[in-house]
């Protein structure tokens, strides 16, 4: 399966979850963990961060890119009050941009490098792959949350 198919597949699965009921959005995959609502907001924010990394790696020579503190974002941006529709729009538009950039650069420029502040040397290809794996990780958590009896 190629990167575009994976990006489109995780996008399509994710977009369906934005339409869950409030009751389902309140579910969590484990005690003390984020609710599906928080995961959806996080996916939108992470998509934006990963998109910036991709864009900077394409545009700048070997940039140093910083990690982000997902828990501080959730608290500081107040995911409990943030409109879910806003995060849906951010996620969808950003993913379309990432898909476009992947069609142009995954094979041709995949060996471009950047330095991640926590994980060190990475490539553009690594970051496109991370978009998919990160999204799938959270889709798996959502699937557990939806089947978990609370």
JOKAFEN-V312996 format. One record per residue. N is the residue number from 1. RES is the residue in one small letter. OMEGA is omega as a letter, one per 40 degrees, with the letter a starting at -180 (* if undefined). NEAR is the number of other C-alpha atoms within 12 Angstrom. Layout:
# JOKAFEN-V312996
n,res,omega,near
N,RES,OMEGA,NEAR
N,RES,OMEGA,NEAR
This chain:
# JOKAFEN-V312996
n,res,omega,near
1,x,a,10
2,x,a,16
3,x,a,29
4,x,i,27
5,x,i,16
6,x,i,25
7,x,i,35
8,x,a,27
9,x,i,23
10,x,i,33
11,x,a,36
12,x,i,22
13,x,a,23
14,x,a,38
15,x,i,28
16,x,a,18
17,x,i,34
18,x,a,33
19,x,i,19
20,x,i,20
21,x,i,15
22,x,i,16
23,x,i,15
24,x,i,25
25,x,i,27
26,x,a,25
27,x,i,30
28,x,a,29
29,x,i,29
30,x,i,20
31,x,i,12
32,x,a,9
33,x,a,19
34,x,i,28
35,x,i,30
36,x,i,37
37,x,i,40
38,x,i,39
39,x,a,43
40,x,i,45
41,x,i,41
42,x,i,39
43,x,i,45
44,x,i,40
45,x,i,37
46,x,i,35
47,x,i,42
48,x,i,28
49,x,a,29
50,x,i,37
51,x,i,34
52,x,i,29
53,x,i,38
54,x,a,46
55,x,a,31
56,x,i,26
57,x,i,34
58,x,a,30
59,x,a,18
60,x,i,18
61,x,i,17
62,x,a,23
63,x,i,25
64,x,a,23
65,x,a,29
66,x,i,18
67,x,i,18
68,x,a,20
69,x,a,16
70,x,i,23
71,x,i,19
72,x,i,13
73,x,a,23
74,x,a,26
75,x,a,17
76,x,i,13
77,x,i,19
78,x,a,18
79,x,a,29
80,x,a,23
81,x,a,16
82,x,i,22
83,x,a,19
84,x,i,31
85,x,i,20
86,x,i,18
87,x,i,33
88,x,a,31
89,x,i,22
90,x,a,27
91,x,a,36
92,x,a,31
93,x,a,21
94,x,i,29
95,x,i,40
96,x,i,23
97,x,i,27
98,x,i,39
99,x,i,31
100,x,a,21
101,x,i,32
102,x,i,34
103,x,a,22
104,x,a,21
105,x,a,27
106,x,a,28
107,x,a,19
108,x,a,14
109,x,a,23
110,x,a,25
111,x,i,22
112,x,a,29
113,x,i,28
114,x,i,31
115,x,i,26
116,x,a,25
117,x,a,15
118,x,a,14
119,x,i,15
120,x,a,17
121,x,i,20
122,x,i,27
123,x,i,32
124,x,i,40
125,x,i,31
126,x,a,31
127,x,i,41
128,x,i,43
129,x,i,30
130,x,i,27
131,x,a,40
132,x,a,36
133,x,i,24
134,x,i,27
135,x,a,35
136,x,i,25
137,x,a,19
138,x,i,34
139,x,i,30
140,x,i,22
141,x,i,28
142,x,i,35
143,x,i,24
144,x,a,21
145,x,a,28
146,x,i,24
147,x,a,15
148,x,i,16
149,x,a,12
150,x,*,15
